[in-house]
Amino acid sequence: MLSHSNLAQRSTALEAELAALKEAGDYLIGVRIERSPAGGSASKAAKEECKYARLRAGRGKLLPNGKKSLYIPVAQIAHYEAACDRGKQVQQLERQIECLKTQIWKLEQSQYRHWGDKSRKPRRHRKLALPVAHQPSAIIEFEPPLLASAPAAILVLYRQADDTPVHAVAAEVWQGEQKIIEVKPVHCMGMRADRVADYIKTLLSDLHQRFAVTRFEDVIKEMPVRQCPIPSCPLKNDR
Protein backbone atom coordinates (compact mmCIF):
# COMPACT_ATOMS: atom_id res chain seq x y z
CA MET A 1 0.00 0.00 0.00
CA LEU A 2 1.33 3.41 -0.94
CA SER A 3 2.26 5.80 1.86
CA HIS A 4 0.57 9.14 2.49
CA SER A 5 3.58 10.94 1.00
CA ASN A 6 3.51 8.86 -2.20
CA LEU A 7 -0.22 9.34 -2.64
CA ALA A 8 0.12 13.10 -2.13
CA GLN A 9 2.98 13.32 -4.65
CA ARG A 10 0.99 11.33 -7.21
CA SER A 11 -2.06 13.55 -6.67
CA THR A 12 0.01 16.72 -7.12
CA ALA A 13 1.57 15.41 -10.32
CA LEU A 14 -1.85 14.51 -11.74
CA GLU A 15 -3.27 17.92 -10.79
CA ALA A 16 -0.40 19.63 -12.63
CA GLU A 17 -0.99 17.37 -15.64
CA LEU A 18 -4.71 18.19 -15.53
CA ALA A 19 -4.06 21.94 -15.38
CA ALA A 20 -1.70 21.70 -18.34
CA LEU A 21 -4.23 19.65 -20.32
CA LYS A 22 -6.97 22.21 -19.73
CA GLU A 23 -4.68 25.01 -20.82
CA ALA A 24 -3.74 23.15 -24.01
CA GLY A 25 -7.06 23.98 -25.65
CA ASP A 26 -10.84 23.59 -25.58
CA TYR A 27 -12.24 20.36 -24.15
CA LEU A 28 -15.70 18.79 -24.20
CA ILE A 29 -16.82 16.18 -21.66
CA GLY A 30 -19.56 13.70 -22.45
CA VAL A 31 -19.85 14.86 -26.07
CA ARG A 32 -19.51 12.83 -29.27
CA ILE A 33 -19.44 13.72 -32.97
CA GLU A 34 -22.00 12.25 -35.33
CA ARG A 35 -21.32 12.26 -39.06
CA SER A 36 -23.81 11.88 -41.90
CA PRO A 37 -22.94 11.37 -45.58
CA ALA A 38 -24.67 13.23 -48.37
CA GLY A 39 -27.89 11.60 -49.61
CA GLY A 40 -30.54 11.95 -52.27
CA SER A 41 -29.24 12.56 -55.76
CA ALA A 42 -25.70 13.28 -54.65
CA SER A 43 -22.84 11.60 -56.43
CA LYS A 44 -21.32 8.37 -55.18
CA ALA A 45 -18.15 10.19 -54.16
CA ALA A 46 -20.18 12.72 -52.15
CA LYS A 47 -22.12 9.94 -50.43
CA GLU A 48 -18.91 8.22 -49.41
CA GLU A 49 -17.53 11.39 -47.84
CA CYS A 50 -18.86 12.93 -44.65
CA LYS A 51 -20.38 16.30 -45.54
CA TYR A 52 -22.31 16.96 -42.36
CA ALA A 53 -21.39 16.64 -38.69
CA ARG A 54 -22.93 17.59 -35.39
CA LEU A 55 -22.05 17.44 -31.72
CA ARG A 56 -24.27 15.29 -29.53
CA ALA A 57 -24.27 15.71 -25.74
CA GLY A 58 -24.53 12.66 -23.49
CA ARG A 59 -27.18 11.93 -20.90
CA GLY A 60 -27.73 14.78 -18.47
CA LYS A 61 -25.42 17.18 -20.36
CA LEU A 62 -25.98 20.19 -22.59
CA LEU A 63 -23.77 21.88 -25.16
CA PRO A 64 -22.72 25.55 -24.88
CA ASN A 65 -25.77 26.50 -26.97
CA GLY A 66 -28.04 25.05 -24.28
CA LYS A 67 -29.18 22.17 -26.50
CA LYS A 68 -28.39 18.49 -26.88
CA SER A 69 -26.96 18.82 -30.40
CA LEU A 70 -25.14 21.37 -32.54
CA TYR A 71 -24.28 21.24 -36.26
CA ILE A 72 -20.66 22.09 -37.00
CA PRO A 73 -18.85 23.01 -40.24
CA VAL A 74 -16.86 20.26 -41.88
CA ALA A 75 -13.73 22.39 -41.63
CA GLN A 76 -14.03 22.38 -37.81
CA ILE A 77 -14.51 18.63 -37.35
CA ALA A 78 -10.83 18.09 -36.50
CA HIS A 79 -10.97 20.86 -33.89
CA TYR A 80 -14.00 19.35 -32.16
CA GLU A 81 -12.56 15.84 -32.38
CA ALA A 82 -9.49 17.08 -30.51
CA ALA A 83 -11.74 18.81 -27.94
CA CYS A 84 -13.71 15.57 -27.38
CA ASP A 85 -10.50 13.55 -26.99
CA ARG A 86 -9.12 16.14 -24.59
CA GLY A 87 -12.36 15.98 -22.61
CA LYS A 88 -12.01 12.23 -22.21
CA GLN A 89 -8.48 12.71 -20.88
CA VAL A 90 -9.65 15.46 -18.50
CA GLN A 91 -12.44 13.24 -17.19
CA GLN A 92 -10.04 10.33 -16.69
CA LEU A 93 -7.52 12.48 -14.79
CA GLU A 94 -10.26 13.96 -12.60
CA ARG A 95 -11.41 10.46 -11.67
CA GLN A 96 -7.85 9.39 -10.84
CA ILE A 97 -7.34 12.50 -8.68
CA GLU A 98 -10.63 11.93 -6.87
CA CYS A 99 -9.67 8.30 -6.23
CA LEU A 100 -6.28 9.36 -4.82
CA LYS A 101 -7.90 11.98 -2.57
CA THR A 102 -10.29 9.32 -1.26
CA GLN A 103 -7.34 7.03 -0.48
CA ILE A 104 -5.53 9.89 1.29
CA TRP A 105 -8.63 10.71 3.33
CA LYS A 106 -9.13 7.08 4.36
CA LEU A 107 -5.46 6.79 5.32
CA GLU A 108 -5.66 9.95 7.44
CA GLN A 109 -8.86 8.74 9.13
CA SER A 110 -7.28 5.39 9.96
CA GLN A 111 -4.28 7.18 11.49
CA TYR A 112 -6.57 9.38 13.61
CA ARG A 113 -8.61 6.36 14.79
CA HIS A 114 -5.41 4.47 15.65
CA TRP A 115 -4.14 7.41 17.66
CA GLY A 116 -7.47 7.79 19.42
CA ASP A 117 -7.65 4.10 20.38
CA LYS A 118 -4.18 4.23 21.96
CA SER A 119 -4.84 7.43 23.88
CA ARG A 120 -8.23 6.36 25.27
CA LYS A 121 -8.08 4.67 28.67
CA PRO A 122 -10.99 2.93 30.38
CA ARG A 123 -12.48 4.85 33.25
CA ARG A 124 -13.77 2.60 36.00
CA HIS A 125 -14.79 5.18 38.57
CA ARG A 126 -18.28 6.62 38.57
CA LYS A 127 -18.59 10.26 37.56
CA LEU A 128 -20.44 12.25 40.19
CA ALA A 129 -22.77 15.04 39.14
CA LEU A 130 -22.06 18.44 40.64
CA PRO A 131 -24.71 19.97 42.84
CA VAL A 132 -26.92 22.42 41.02
CA ALA A 133 -25.49 25.32 42.98
CA HIS A 134 -21.99 24.58 41.68
CA GLN A 135 -22.91 24.04 38.01
CA PRO A 136 -21.02 26.58 35.81
CA SER A 137 -23.36 29.20 34.35
CA ALA A 138 -21.19 30.04 31.31
CA ILE A 139 -18.84 28.31 28.88
CA ILE A 140 -15.23 28.62 29.92
CA GLU A 141 -12.75 29.20 27.10
CA PHE A 142 -9.05 28.46 27.27
CA GLU A 143 -6.15 28.60 24.83
CA PRO A 144 -5.57 25.29 23.03
CA PRO A 145 -2.11 23.68 23.12
CA LEU A 146 0.28 24.82 20.42
CA LEU A 147 0.42 22.61 17.33
CA ALA A 148 3.80 22.21 15.66
CA SER A 149 3.32 23.48 12.11
CA ALA A 150 4.99 21.93 9.07
CA PRO A 151 6.17 23.88 6.01
CA ALA A 152 3.41 24.30 3.42
CA ALA A 153 3.97 25.16 -0.26
CA ILE A 154 1.55 27.38 -2.16
CA LEU A 155 1.58 27.60 -5.96
CA VAL A 156 1.17 31.12 -7.35
CA LEU A 157 -0.07 31.54 -10.93
CA TYR A 158 -0.31 34.83 -12.79
CA ARG A 159 -3.04 34.58 -15.44
CA GLN A 160 -6.22 36.33 -16.53
CA ALA A 161 -8.63 33.47 -15.79
CA ASP A 162 -8.71 29.72 -15.04
CA ASP A 163 -9.10 28.85 -18.72
CA THR A 164 -6.36 31.17 -20.03
CA PRO A 165 -2.63 30.39 -20.46
CA VAL A 166 -0.34 30.88 -17.48
CA HIS A 167 1.60 34.14 -17.72
CA ALA A 168 4.08 33.47 -14.89
CA VAL A 169 4.68 30.90 -12.13
CA ALA A 170 5.85 31.57 -8.58
CA ALA A 171 5.58 29.89 -5.18
CA GLU A 172 5.52 30.58 -1.45
CA VAL A 173 6.45 28.46 1.56
CA TRP A 174 4.70 29.12 4.87
CA GLN A 175 5.39 27.83 8.36
CA GLY A 176 2.26 28.38 10.34
CA GLU A 177 1.29 32.03 9.90
CA GLN A 178 4.75 33.14 8.74
CA LYS A 179 5.99 33.20 5.15
CA ILE A 180 9.52 31.79 5.25
CA ILE A 181 10.37 31.94 1.54
CA GLU A 182 9.03 33.48 -1.64
CA VAL A 183 10.08 32.00 -4.98
CA LYS A 184 10.38 34.73 -7.60
CA PRO A 185 8.02 34.41 -10.58
CA VAL A 186 9.24 33.09 -13.92
CA HIS A 187 7.65 34.11 -17.21
CA CYS A 188 5.82 31.38 -19.17
CA MET A 189 4.92 33.53 -22.16
CA GLY A 190 5.05 31.51 -25.38
CA MET A 191 5.54 28.20 -23.55
CA ARG A 192 3.39 25.17 -24.26
CA ALA A 193 1.22 23.87 -21.45
CA ASP A 194 3.33 20.71 -21.04
CA ARG A 195 6.47 22.81 -20.48
CA VAL A 196 4.64 24.82 -17.81
CA ALA A 197 3.56 21.60 -16.09
CA ASP A 198 7.14 20.27 -16.21
CA TYR A 199 8.43 23.48 -14.62
CA ILE A 200 5.85 23.21 -11.81
CA LYS A 201 7.00 19.63 -11.12
CA THR A 202 10.64 20.79 -11.08
CA LEU A 203 9.75 23.63 -8.71
CA LEU A 204 7.96 21.24 -6.34
CA SER A 205 10.92 18.83 -6.44
CA ASP A 206 13.30 21.66 -5.47
CA LEU A 207 11.05 22.76 -2.60
CA HIS A 208 10.82 19.15 -1.45
CA GLN A 209 14.62 18.90 -1.21
CA ARG A 210 14.88 22.20 0.66
CA PHE A 211 11.83 22.09 2.95
CA ALA A 212 10.54 18.46 2.75
CA VAL A 213 7.17 19.58 1.32
CA THR A 214 5.48 16.82 -0.68
CA ARG A 215 2.80 18.77 -2.53
CA PHE A 216 1.33 22.16 -3.23
CA GLU A 217 -1.74 23.11 -1.21
CA ASP A 218 -5.09 22.38 -2.87
CA VAL A 219 -5.94 26.09 -3.22
CA ILE A 220 -3.84 27.85 -5.87
CA LYS A 221 -3.07 31.54 -5.36
CA GLU A 222 -4.34 33.29 -8.51
CA MET A 223 -2.90 36.71 -9.41
CA PRO A 224 -3.90 38.95 -12.34
CA VAL A 225 -1.34 39.48 -15.08
CA ARG A 226 -1.29 43.25 -14.51
CA GLN A 227 0.26 42.62 -11.07
CA CYS A 228 3.19 40.62 -12.46
CA PRO A 229 6.22 41.75 -10.40
CA ILE A 230 8.84 40.88 -13.02
CA PRO A 231 10.49 44.25 -13.88
CA SER A 232 10.88 43.48 -17.61
CA CYS A 233 7.30 42.21 -18.02
CA PRO A 234 5.73 43.79 -21.14
CA LEU A 235 2.21 43.40 -19.72
CA LYS A 236 2.67 45.13 -16.38
CA ASN A 237 0.01 47.63 -15.36
CA ASP A 238 2.50 50.51 -15.11
CA ARG A 239 3.56 50.27 -18.75
VOGU-3710 file (C-alpha; in Angstrom, 3 decimals, decimal comma):
1> mlshsnlaqr> 0,000/0,000/0,000  1,325/3,410/-0,939  2,262/5,804/1,859  0,566/9,143/2,485  3,578/10,940/0,995  3,515/8,856/-2,200  -0,224/9,338/-2,635  0,124/13,100/-2,130  2,979/13,317/-4,653  0,985/11,332/-7,215
11> staleaelaa> -2,057/13,555/-6,667  0,011/16,724/-7,116  1,568/15,410/-10,319  -1,845/14,510/-11,742  -3,269/17,919/-10,787  -0,401/19,632/-12,629  -0,993/17,370/-15,637  -4,707/18,186/-15,525  -4,058/21,935/-15,377  -1,695/21,697/-18,340
21> lkeagdylig> -4,225/19,651/-20,316  -6,973/22,207/-19,726  -4,681/25,013/-20,824  -3,737/23,151/-24,012  -7,060/23,984/-25,651  -10,845/23,592/-25,577  -12,237/20,362/-24,149  -15,703/18,786/-24,197  -16,819/16,181/-21,660  -19,563/13,696/-22,453
31> vrierspagg> -19,849/14,860/-26,069  -19,514/12,832/-29,273  -19,440/13,721/-32,967  -22,002/12,251/-35,334  -21,323/12,260/-39,062  -23,806/11,881/-41,900  -22,944/11,370/-45,581  -24,667/13,231/-48,372  -27,892/11,600/-49,611  -30,539/11,946/-52,267
41> saskaakeec> -29,244/12,559/-55,765  -25,698/13,282/-54,645  -22,842/11,597/-56,432  -21,316/8,373/-55,184  -18,146/10,192/-54,157  -20,181/12,717/-52,149  -22,116/9,939/-50,435  -18,905/8,218/-49,412  -17,531/11,387/-47,845  -18,862/12,931/-44,654
51> kyarlragrg> -20,384/16,300/-45,537  -22,306/16,958/-42,359  -21,395/16,639/-38,689  -22,926/17,586/-35,391  -22,054/17,439/-31,722  -24,269/15,290/-29,533  -24,270/15,711/-25,738  -24,527/12,663/-23,487  -27,176/11,931/-20,904  -27,735/14,781/-18,473
61> kllpngkksl> -25,421/17,176/-20,356  -25,978/20,194/-22,588  -23,772/21,883/-25,160  -22,721/25,553/-24,876  -25,775/26,505/-26,974  -28,042/25,048/-24,278  -29,181/22,174/-26,505  -28,395/18,494/-26,876  -26,962/18,824/-30,401  -25,143/21,366/-32,540
71> yipvaqiahy> -24,281/21,242/-36,258  -20,665/22,092/-36,998  -18,852/23,009/-40,237  -16,864/20,262/-41,885  -13,726/22,388/-41,629  -14,028/22,384/-37,810  -14,512/18,626/-37,350  -10,829/18,085/-36,499  -10,966/20,858/-33,895  -13,997/19,345/-32,164
81> eaacdrgkqv> -12,557/15,838/-32,376  -9,492/17,083/-30,508  -11,741/18,806/-27,944  -13,705/15,571/-27,379  -10,504/13,546/-26,988  -9,121/16,140/-24,594  -12,360/15,985/-22,611  -12,014/12,226/-22,211  -8,476/12,711/-20,875  -9,650/15,465/-18,504
91> qqlerqiecl> -12,440/13,238/-17,186  -10,039/10,329/-16,694  -7,522/12,479/-14,785  -10,261/13,964/-12,601  -11,408/10,458/-11,674  -7,854/9,392/-10,835  -7,341/12,498/-8,676  -10,634/11,932/-6,872  -9,668/8,302/-6,232  -6,279/9,357/-4,817
101> ktqiwkleqs> -7,898/11,978/-2,566  -10,288/9,319/-1,256  -7,342/7,030/-0,477  -5,529/9,893/1,286  -8,634/10,714/3,325  -9,127/7,084/4,357  -5,460/6,792/5,323  -5,663/9,952/7,436  -8,856/8,744/9,130  -7,280/5,386/9,958
111> qyrhwgdksr> -4,284/7,175/11,491  -6,570/9,377/13,607  -8,606/6,364/14,793  -5,415/4,472/15,646  -4,143/7,413/17,660  -7,468/7,786/19,418  -7,652/4,101/20,385  -4,182/4,230/21,965  -4,841/7,432/23,878  -8,230/6,360/25,269
121> kprrhrklal> -8,079/4,668/28,665  -10,991/2,934/30,379  -12,482/4,846/33,253  -13,766/2,600/35,998  -14,787/5,182/38,569  -18,275/6,624/38,575  -18,590/10,256/37,556  -20,436/12,252/40,191  -22,773/15,039/39,140  -22,057/18,441/40,641
131> pvahqpsaii> -24,708/19,972/42,839  -26,925/22,420/41,023  -25,494/25,323/42,982  -21,992/24,580/41,676  -22,905/24,043/38,010  -21,021/26,578/35,814  -23,357/29,199/34,351  -21,191/30,044/31,311  -18,845/28,308/28,882  -15,227/28,622/29,919
141> efeppllasa> -12,754/29,195/27,099  -9,052/28,459/27,269  -6,151/28,599/24,832  -5,567/25,287/23,029  -2,105/23,683/23,123  0,278/24,815/20,424  0,415/22,610/17,331  3,798/22,210/15,661  3,325/23,477/12,113  4,989/21,930/9,075
151> paailvlyrq> 6,170/23,876/6,006  3,409/24,305/3,424  3,973/25,162/-0,255  1,545/27,382/-2,163  1,577/27,598/-5,957  1,173/31,125/-7,352  -0,069/31,538/-10,931  -0,313/34,833/-12,788  -3,041/34,581/-15,441  -6,215/36,335/-16,531
161> addtpvhava> -8,627/33,467/-15,786  -8,710/29,720/-15,036  -9,105/28,852/-18,722  -6,356/31,171/-20,028  -2,631/30,393/-20,462  -0,338/30,876/-17,480  1,605/34,141/-17,722  4,076/33,467/-14,887  4,676/30,899/-12,126  5,846/31,575/-8,581
171> aevwqgeqki> 5,579/29,890/-5,184  5,525/30,578/-1,454  6,450/28,462/1,560  4,705/29,124/4,872  5,394/27,834/8,365  2,257/28,376/10,343  1,287/32,034/9,903  4,747/33,139/8,738  5,993/33,200/5,151  9,523/31,792/5,248
181> ievkpvhcmg> 10,373/31,941/1,536  9,029/33,478/-1,636  10,079/31,997/-4,982  10,385/34,727/-7,600  8,023/34,414/-10,576  9,245/33,087/-13,917  7,651/34,111/-17,210  5,820/31,383/-19,166  4,917/33,527/-22,163  5,052/31,513/-25,380
191> mradrvadyi> 5,536/28,204/-23,548  3,386/25,167/-24,258  1,220/23,865/-21,451  3,332/20,707/-21,045  6,465/22,805/-20,477  4,643/24,823/-17,812  3,563/21,595/-16,094  7,142/20,269/-16,205  8,432/23,476/-14,619  5,850/23,210/-11,815
201> ktllsdlhqr> 7,001/19,632/-11,119  10,644/20,792/-11,078  9,749/23,626/-8,711  7,961/21,244/-6,335  10,921/18,833/-6,437  13,297/21,659/-5,473  11,052/22,762/-2,597  10,822/19,150/-1,446  14,617/18,903/-1,214  14,877/22,200/0,658
211> favtrfedvi> 11,833/22,090/2,953  10,540/18,464/2,745  7,168/19,576/1,318  5,478/16,818/-0,681  2,796/18,770/-2,526  1,331/22,164/-3,230  -1,736/23,111/-1,210  -5,087/22,382/-2,871  -5,938/26,094/-3,217  -3,838/27,851/-5,873
221> kempvrqcpi> -3,068/31,539/-5,362  -4,341/33,294/-8,507  -2,896/36,707/-9,411  -3,902/38,946/-12,340  -1,339/39,482/-15,084  -1,293/43,247/-14,511  0,256/42,619/-11,070  3,186/40,616/-12,462  6,215/41,755/-10,398  8,840/40,884/-13,017
231> pscplkndr> 10,490/44,252/-13,883  10,880/43,482/-17,605  7,298/42,212/-18,023  5,729/43,792/-21,141  2,208/43,395/-19,716  2,673/45,130/-16,375  0,010/47,628/-15,360  2,498/50,511/-15,109  3,563/50,268/-18,755
//
